[in-house]
């Protein structure tokens, strides 16, 4: 059974703004160190964090695909001795 979760419109706007800002700046790490402790529930920072996490996941996935592709290309090729 699906649960309907209502999100405040102001929260959603701030979250999306933070996500778009992080995407525009191409953030790899949070702007503030320990931002979870400083601003734990700020929707703009949560949006930025979401972008950073998705970027890390997509990078990891690309690396895994690259390794798999390289391993497939090497099968059957010997040293030719």
C-alpha positions as CSV (number, residue, x, y, z in Angstrom):
1,X,0.0,0.0,0.0
2,X,1.4,3.4,-1.0
3,X,1.7,6.1,1.5
4,X,0.8,9.7,0.5
5,X,3.4,12.1,1.8
6,X,2.5,15.7,1.7
7,X,5.4,18.1,1.2
8,X,5.2,21.8,2.0
9,X,5.4,23.9,-1.2
10,X,8.0,26.3,0.3
11,X,10.1,23.3,1.3
12,X,9.8,21.8,-2.2
13,X,10.8,25.1,-3.8
14,X,13.9,25.5,-1.6
15,X,14.9,21.9,-2.1
16,X,14.7,22.2,-5.8
17,X,16.5,25.6,-5.8
18,X,19.4,23.9,-3.8
19,X,19.5,21.0,-6.2
20,X,19.6,23.3,-9.3
21,X,22.2,25.5,-7.7
22,X,24.4,22.5,-6.9
23,X,23.9,21.3,-10.5
24,X,24.8,24.7,-11.9
25,X,28.0,24.9,-9.8
26,X,28.7,21.2,-10.5
27,X,29.4,20.7,-6.8
28,X,31.3,17.6,-5.8
29,X,31.4,18.3,-2.0
30,X,29.2,20.3,0.2
31,X,29.8,24.1,0.4
32,X,30.0,24.0,4.2
33,X,31.9,21.4,6.2
34,X,29.7,19.6,8.7
35,X,26.6,21.2,7.2
36,X,24.4,18.5,8.7
37,X,25.3,19.7,12.2
38,X,25.1,23.4,11.3
39,X,21.9,23.3,9.3
40,X,20.3,19.9,9.7
41,X,16.9,20.6,8.2
42,X,17.5,23.4,5.7
43,X,15.8,22.3,2.5
44,X,18.2,24.2,0.2
45,X,21.2,22.4,1.7
46,X,19.3,19.1,1.6
47,X,18.8,19.6,-2.2
48,X,22.5,20.3,-2.7
49,X,23.3,17.2,-0.7
50,X,20.9,15.1,-2.9
51,X,22.7,16.3,-6.1
52,X,26.1,15.5,-4.6
53,X,25.0,12.0,-3.6
54,X,23.4,11.4,-7.1
55,X,26.6,12.6,-8.7
56,X,28.7,10.2,-6.7
57,X,26.4,7.3,-7.5
58,X,26.4,8.0,-11.2
59,X,30.2,8.3,-11.2
60,X,30.5,4.9,-9.4
61,X,28.1,3.3,-11.9
62,X,30.1,4.7,-14.8
63,X,33.3,3.3,-13.3
64,X,31.7,-0.1,-12.8
65,X,30.4,-0.2,-16.4
66,X,33.9,0.8,-17.6
67,X,35.5,-2.0,-15.7
68,X,33.0,-4.5,-17.0
69,X,33.6,-3.3,-20.6
70,X,37.4,-3.7,-20.2
71,X,37.0,-7.1,-18.7
72,X,34.8,-8.3,-21.6
73,X,37.3,-7.0,-24.1
74,X,40.2,-8.9,-22.6
75,X,38.5,-12.3,-22.6
76,X,40.1,-14.7,-25.0
77,X,43.2,-12.6,-25.6
78,X,46.3,-14.3,-24.5
79,X,50.0,-13.3,-24.5
80,X,50.5,-15.0,-27.8
81,X,53.4,-17.1,-26.6
